[in-house]
Structures are given as C-alpha cells and as structure tokens.
Amino acid sequence: MIGFEPKELLSISLRCVDREFPYYLEHAFDGPMELHRPAELHPAFYGCFDWHSAVHNHWLLLHIMRLWPELDADGAARRILDTHLNPQTLGVELAYFDNPNNGAFSRPYGWGWLLRVHAEAVATPGPDGERWATALGPLRDALAAKLADYFATRLQFPIRFGLHANSAFSMLAGLDTARAIGDLPLAATLVETARQVFLSDRDYPTWTEPSGGDFLSPALTEAALLANVLEPAEYADWLTAFLPGLADGTDPVLQPPPYAREASDPATVHLNGLLMTKAWAASRIAVGLPDGDPRMGVLIQTATAHMEAASDALDDHHYHATHWIPTFALFTQAAMADAGIGLSPGSS
C-alpha cells in the first residue's frame, strides 16, 4: 500500500503554516533593533519551523486547491492563502532580500520552492489563482533573477551533497517553473549551466550514499535534472555512463536504505524524506528515458519500493516530520503519477 491521502496532508499542513513557534531563525542581525519575531520578519512565510518549509507548504496548499478544491470545504486553505499571499505581506518578504546581509538567504533551496509556489498559483484556475500569482510575481521575479545569477556566474563548482544547498534540486525547480510559465531566458540559462557542470560526470560513487542527514540522493537528483535537460537518446547514453549499475538493478542506490526511525532527531527524520525524494527522482528519471528503455521497469520498482518504505514517515506526528514531509509526500506522488506509477486510492 503506497500513497498518502491529500486530505490528510492538507490537514497537517494547515496546522503548521500559521504556527510561529518553535522556529529555526536563519537571520543576519545588523544590530539589536533587528530582534524581531518570525512573523514580523516574514509575514507570509513564518510558520512550519523555518522559512523554506513555510514556502513549500504553500505549494502544497495551492496544489490541493488546484486539483482537489473540494477538500477545502470550510475555506481554511483559501483564507490562509489570502492572508499570506497578498501584496503587503509579500512586499515585506521581497524587501528582506534587499538587505545585503540577507541577499543569499535560503539560497538556492528556498528560492527554487518559491518559484514552484508561483508556478502553482499561475496554474490554479479562476480569480483566486490569478490574485495569488499576481501578488507573488515581484518576489518570484527577484528570486528567479538571483537564481539565474547564482548558477550562471557565482557557483564555481556544483554542490552535490543531499541537503538544501544541492545544486541539481534547485536547478530543476527553476527549470520546471521557467518552462511552465514561459520564462525562456531562465530556462535557457539553467539548461546551459546544467550541461556545463554535470554533463561530463561518469561512474557516480553511489556507495557514498546516504550521508546521515540526507533528504536528497545526490546521484538520483542529478540524474533527474539531466532527464529534463537532455533529449531522450542523449540522456540514455549519459545515464549509462553516470549510473552503469542501474540497468540490472544492482546499484545499492536503488534500494531503500535501512535505518532506525528516530522522530526526535531532525537529521534522522531527513532520512524519512529521503525515501520520498528518491521515489520522486526515480520517477523523473523514468519519464526522461526513450520509450521502451528497459531501465524504466527498474526505476518504477525503485520508486514503488521507496514509497512503500516511507509509508510510516508521519506515524509519530512529531513536528520534526510534520512541518515538511507532507509537501514531499504530495510532490512525490505527483511525479509518480506523471510516470504512470500506480498509487493507492486518493493519492495524486
């Protein structure tokens, strides 16, 4: 049995997007006058323990509003989105990045998720989606420009580990959203940069995965990015050189890592999310291969096995998990559906 009910994920998310504390504050203080509460510094994205998690929980709300608006029968999600995604609150968020000390805040992970939030609002039909997308537009444009500048001119070497700074994950966020809304210059910049920094990679040492706190697989995340950069035939050849053990299913990266669940430890909880992001990446890789490529079956099995292993990821209801994992559950289920991988009833 795999898959999480969108109704359950919506309920969990609604309990964190307005929860200000506990909060992990990442902030450069200019002086004592900078001592503000999270909701004052970030009136749109102050919940869910940290800024980037607050951002991607808004993606979850928007995704559900787009696909299953009936789940918001009492209007709670719409009220949250109206309260948080308006010109006033987002203007404060935008001004935050004007401070030179905050210019690299949440780079690049939070930036990529903000672009996904905007693209989801653009895709949401009706006046609600239009209103939210319009309000998000200036912040999206500013962070898109910063993302392009960071990857094209400031990143001298790709960051490959499985945490927030991972280059491939945020490149793919920028690429997905640029294509979705027709931002051709950003898409072109990211395609060119991805080819420059990743195209020569060969024989990835998958035995190094996972590290103790990973929530991304560096190998599979990079492969997911290149699946969306290269044409299928070129990609098939690149993947053969990059992950040669994928074809026969022998590569250890294709198996869910064994570990002891420990909800009170944030790093260990990251491994719960790793199961989901590996399923997400395997699904994206499968979609990028040419029709009939025999590795598709291996990748479908990989995605399914990892999602099955993640089925208890939220069972303990600990805030270390509930403030972020629901987004990744829904995000992964959407990718699996795009790859034609069956899920349990009620999943996306």
C-alpha angles and dihedrals in degrees: 000000000000135000138059124246112251089220091059092046091049091052092051093047093050089056092058109036091076096034105108099183142088089039134171105216118204103185138139107226117216091189144316092299087067091070100114135147118258091252090056094049094041111021092171100040109029101118136075096058097284142026099257093048090050089052096051093044086062087055087055092051092048093046091053092044088054099046104025109021089159089071088069092063093145093046095239095133092046091051091050092049092048091049096046104031104057133112094260099053094037090048089061090048090051093048090053090069092052090074105091090221089060098042093107095039111144092355121202106343100055090042092055092049092049088055089052090051091053094046090050090051090050089053093049108100125229135028094307093061092043092051094049093044092050092050092048094046101090094047091045092051092048094049092043089056091047091048092051092048093047096051098037101043113008106042105082095175128019117253107232108177122109101255137088097292092059106136100209096054095055093039088058091048090054093045095047093050096041090056092044095056098031099252093154097172092056091046091051092048093051094046091051093046094047091052091049097051103032110025095087095051115124138175097007110212097238090171086080091068135134112027114202097263102032120136092172131052105231091206098048094039091054090047090050090054094049090048085066096042103048131057112254097258094047090044093052090056093045092050091051090057095040100046106017092167093061097082097067096032094243099120110110091222087072092064126078107254115245113236140145114259113239113173096186093060115077094204093052090047086057087067089060088058091044089065089058098044091050088054089048092050094046089053093050091048092051092052091052096056124093116265112278096019105153092221090072091078092051091050093049089052090049093051093047094047093050094047090049089051089052094053092106095043093114100032096106093051091218114163091232085070106027096055093066116002096078089065091053092047092056093039091053094045090054091053092047091051090051088053091051093248111152120238134189118277114288096027122121 
